[in-house]
Amino acid sequence: MSVFLGTVAGAGLASGAFFGFQASSSDRLMGSNATDPRVVVVGIDDASVRAVGQWPFPRPVQADLLRKLTTAGVRLIGYDVLLDPPKPEDPPLIEAMKNVPVVVAIESDRLLLAGPRQPYGVNQLVLPAPAVLDAADAGLVNVFPDVDGVVRTIPLVARTPDGDHLPSLSLAMVLALEGIDTPLNVGPRGVAAGDRFVPTDAQSRLTVNYSSKLGDTSSEVVSAADVLAGRPLPQLKGAVALVGVVAPTLGDRHAAPIERSSNALPGVFIHANAVNTMLTRTYLSDDSSTATIAWVVGLALAVGIALVFLPLSAAVPVPFVLAIAYFLLAELRFSSGRVMNQVYPYLAMLAALVVGLVLKYLTEGRHRRRVNALFAQYVPPAVAARLVEEDRIDVSMEGERLDITVLFCDLRGFTAQSAKMEPSEVREMLDRYYLPLSQMILDHRGTIMQYVGDEIYALFGAPLPFEDHAQAAVDCAIEMARFRGELAGILAAEGLPPVYYGIGVNSGSAVLAHVGNQFRRQYSAIGDTVNIGARLCSQAREDQVCLSEETRRRMTEVPVELEDLGPIEFKNATRPIQVWRYTAGPGRTPSPPEPPKETAAQIV
């Protein structure tokens, strides 16, 4: 099952199935990334547009914005504002760019997918004036959302029609900040320039590790209006400033993991988060398909093993505990840059749980049918259920040696008495005799093995073992003996003669097994313990209970009325048996018991 689930997961990963669920589940981990304090967004907000009176800003206003950012101590400016077409007012702007490193925006009308393991290509580029490109570096500002419309990655480089690699605005800013002016080396695992290496996927896309401090609702955004007004802005000193529109009416807004509503996050924040990812080196990479499949197989196997080897009450929580552990591990590994799959492992555990429960249900159903076939005609359903729950079906069938106590109760003189009675009277008398005494056995957790003529044969401690079986058997026997007088009264009320019985009790080891053939099978106890119990019953007279020393020794509460009869030799016994006798006295009979009811005892 686990291998099958691993195969299904591999096929799903290869086809991109559930990508949206995986991406969305990983988004919840975003926002806790460390933030480089140098990264500052200078937003062109509604207040800035009102202060200037128009948008786009005239080139002299833009030149003034750059000069005042320089005066405030900004170390590098990323200008996420398109400077096209060239205008006569460009010279002051170009002059302002000479005072501080600036990276200006380049945009393509669309990005082209050249191949599954190749960078995106650019089509028609929107460029500023050549003089602007001479004074500043340039970077691509296009973003490419996933199929669900959320921007999680940016093309770190794109291939131009002539085969050159064009860096993104964020990469160009990082290279400019670090003074790297070498050609880009683009590979399937990342982009290298100088001593800077940025890991990417095979299409040269950088997974942006978003920070909540670089979101549209952040109070740390500096308004361009404050910069133009010359207000003191100490956070700009030494800053890596990204200038871009943030006013909702100016567009350039996208859905992002930290701002998932449609068109929620301005593009300048996406570039700011990309810059922050590279400066803090908090790169993210997905677990490989092989690792995900391994998790699927391992977790499904763990759930399956739990369902096989643990009781159902302990097995069902296992997948939920594993899911919580996997969830916490995913969060821990995310903080170190590894994105674990958040779909297939959970689906695998759920599938393993459902399939396992179905199989367990069918298996237990088969066990229950075996119980019904073997025990249900003898034992109450509650006992049959316990045999299944405690996994004692097979051992009860195959045989086991247990320490038990046997009880025999036999009528005295009933054979001669029954010869003088009508058959219906015999049946009625036996029913009145079997009914209350059987209920007493059940109430004391006994197992009624057989009714043989006028004899009742019962076990205590099998097939469900319990510690105090000897005490339970003797307590039951004494109650039965005391009830004899009460039973005589019940029979007399119905016009039937009284009955008299003796009881024998013995404890010891016996082999318990379900024996027989296709004609008849029954649950039996085999051994001297049973034979001696029957002999003790023969030794007992009416209203008497004879028990062996083995039984008395196992008791925790010994009645003071016990008489020591000394050692007695019984037929076929290997040695004399020390016998104790209890005689029920008058006036000690309990009230008649209620009709039989299902208990945890067994009737075999």
Disulfide bonds with the S-S distance in Angstrom:
none
